[in-house]
């Protein structure tokens, strides 16, 4: 089941990347301080390349791993790895959305409450993922 959700998230994220990339300036605020102010910029092209590699690129590699172990004794482990991929991809998806919003704002500030909330959800999800590791 995690494979299908991970593949669906990949497709949605790839579509979102390429539709939202048009909304980004040529110089993208990419790194933010704790006070939400931008302190690092890269080109839009580099940002999109990094995003594709970090999100869909890594999760598609995980899908390959899942399908490799699909008919083996490690099938339960592979399925579980798929859920971690969903958690991480959802976090990267949200971080990208926040980055787009920050770059559209006049002050280029990241919405830190949303970032920390999504980071907290990721951490809780990973703790649950570890606790439910297949035996």
C-alpha positions as CSV (number, residue, x, y, z in Angstrom):
1,X,0.0,0.0,0.0
2,X,2.8,2.4,0.8
3,X,4.2,2.0,-2.7
4,X,1.0,3.3,-4.3
5,X,0.9,6.3,-1.9
6,X,4.6,7.0,-2.5
7,X,4.1,6.9,-6.2
8,X,1.0,9.2,-6.0
9,X,3.0,11.6,-3.8
10,X,5.8,11.6,-6.4
11,X,3.6,12.4,-9.3
12,X,1.8,15.2,-7.3
13,X,5.1,16.6,-6.1
14,X,6.7,16.6,-9.6
15,X,3.6,18.4,-11.0
16,X,3.7,20.9,-8.2
17,X,7.4,21.5,-8.7
18,X,7.1,22.4,-12.3
19,X,3.9,24.4,-11.9
20,X,5.2,26.4,-8.9
21,X,8.7,26.9,-10.4
22,X,7.2,29.6,-12.7
23,X,6.1,31.5,-9.6
24,X,9.7,31.7,-8.2
25,X,12.1,34.5,-9.0
26,X,15.3,33.9,-10.9
27,X,17.1,34.2,-7.5
28,X,15.4,31.9,-5.0
29,X,15.7,32.4,-1.2
30,X,16.6,28.9,-0.2
31,X,18.0,29.0,3.3
32,X,16.4,30.8,6.2
33,X,17.6,31.7,9.7
34,X,15.6,30.9,12.9
35,X,14.1,34.4,12.7
36,X,12.6,33.4,9.3
37,X,14.8,35.8,7.3
38,X,16.4,34.5,4.1
39,X,20.2,34.2,4.3
40,X,21.0,32.0,1.3
41,X,20.0,32.2,-2.4
42,X,20.4,30.1,-5.4
43,X,19.2,30.2,-9.0
44,X,15.7,28.9,-9.8
45,X,17.2,26.2,-12.1
46,X,19.5,24.9,-9.3
47,X,16.7,25.0,-6.8
48,X,14.4,22.9,-9.0
49,X,17.2,20.4,-9.7
50,X,17.9,20.0,-6.0
51,X,14.2,19.7,-5.2
52,X,13.7,17.0,-7.8
53,X,16.8,15.1,-6.5
54,X,15.8,15.4,-2.9
55,X,12.1,14.5,-3.2
56,X,11.0,12.4,-6.1
57,X,14.5,11.3,-6.9
58,X,15.1,9.7,-3.5
59,X,11.6,8.3,-3.2
60,X,11.8,6.7,-6.6
61,X,15.0,5.0,-5.5
62,X,13.1,3.7,-2.5
63,X,10.3,2.4,-4.8
64,X,13.0,0.5,-6.6
65,X,14.2,-1.0,-3.3
66,X,10.6,-1.9,-2.3
67,X,10.0,-3.6,-5.7
68,X,13.3,-5.4,-5.4
69,X,12.3,-7.0,-2.1
70,X,8.6,-7.4,-3.0
71,X,8.7,-11.2,-3.4
72,X,11.3,-11.9,-0.6
73,X,11.3,-12.5,3.1
74,X,12.1,-8.8,3.4
75,X,8.7,-7.8,2.0
76,X,7.4,-6.4,5.3
77,X,10.6,-4.4,5.7
78,X,10.3,-3.0,2.2
79,X,6.7,-2.0,2.8
80,X,7.8,-0.3,6.0
81,X,10.5,1.6,4.2
82,X,7.9,2.9,1.8
83,X,6.0,4.5,4.7
84,X,9.2,6.4,5.7
85,X,9.5,7.5,2.1
86,X,6.0,8.9,2.3
87,X,6.8,10.8,5.5
88,X,10.0,12.3,4.1
89,X,8.5,13.2,0.8
90,X,5.5,14.9,2.4
91,X,7.9,17.0,4.5
92,X,10.0,18.0,1.5
93,X,6.7,18.8,-0.4
94,X,5.6,21.1,2.5
95,X,9.1,22.7,2.8
96,X,8.9,23.5,-1.0
97,X,5.4,25.0,-0.6
98,X,6.7,27.2,2.3
99,X,9.7,28.2,0.2
100,X,7.5,29.3,-2.7
101,X,5.3,31.3,-0.4
102,X,8.4,33.0,1.2
103,X,9.7,33.9,-2.2
104,X,6.4,35.4,-3.2
105,X,6.3,37.6,0.0
106,X,7.9,41.1,-0.2
107,X,10.1,40.4,2.7
108,X,11.1,36.8,1.7
109,X,10.4,35.4,5.2
110,X,9.6,31.8,5.8
111,X,6.4,31.0,7.7
112,X,8.2,29.5,10.7
113,X,5.1,28.2,12.7
114,X,4.1,26.1,9.6
115,X,7.7,24.9,9.2
116,X,8.1,23.8,12.8
117,X,4.6,22.2,12.8
118,X,5.5,20.1,9.7
119,X,8.9,19.3,11.3
120,X,7.2,18.2,14.5
121,X,4.8,16.0,12.5
122,X,7.7,14.4,10.7
123,X,9.5,13.7,13.9
124,X,6.4,12.1,15.5
125,X,5.8,10.1,12.3
126,X,9.4,8.8,12.3
127,X,9.1,7.8,16.0
128,X,5.9,5.9,15.2
129,X,7.7,4.4,12.2
130,X,10.6,3.1,14.4
131,X,8.2,1.8,17.0
132,X,6.2,-0.2,14.4
133,X,9.2,-1.7,12.7
134,X,8.3,-5.2,11.5
135,X,9.6,-8.0,13.7
